[in-house]
């Protein structure tokens, strides 16, 4: 008797069709699309915010290297020498050239691959300033397009 009930149960289960309906597939694809859209919007927005933080940190590093240049030469690099003087320092009066203050010129471009600007003396007063024009590469702007200025 038990064997007969088990056989009938297995036969009933075998007659069912396995799989998903078209509606179930459409619902799953819609949910995946919505999730992807939300994650992409958050990721790309976060990326620009992170680039602003990276630029600020990079410029603070350059500020320290410019101070090291001042200790070695007794002056800050001129505007015409620019930040390139940290990579290839000019010879000193005694003919000796110190080692580079930066190993590579990679830090001389901001995260948007625009050249950082350097002014000595600073445009608004002060010893020097380093400027990134932000994501748009133009003066002014808001959010990630805003200029980042670090000086001393």
Protein Blocks (a to p, Z undefined) as FASTA:
>chain_A
ZZmmmmmmmmmmmmpccdddfklmmmmmmmmmmmmmmmmmmmmmmmmmmmmmmmmmmmmm
mmmmmmmmmmmnopacdfklommlmmmccddfkopacddfbfbfklmpcfkopacddddd
dfkgpjbdcddebjnopgedehjlpccdddZZ
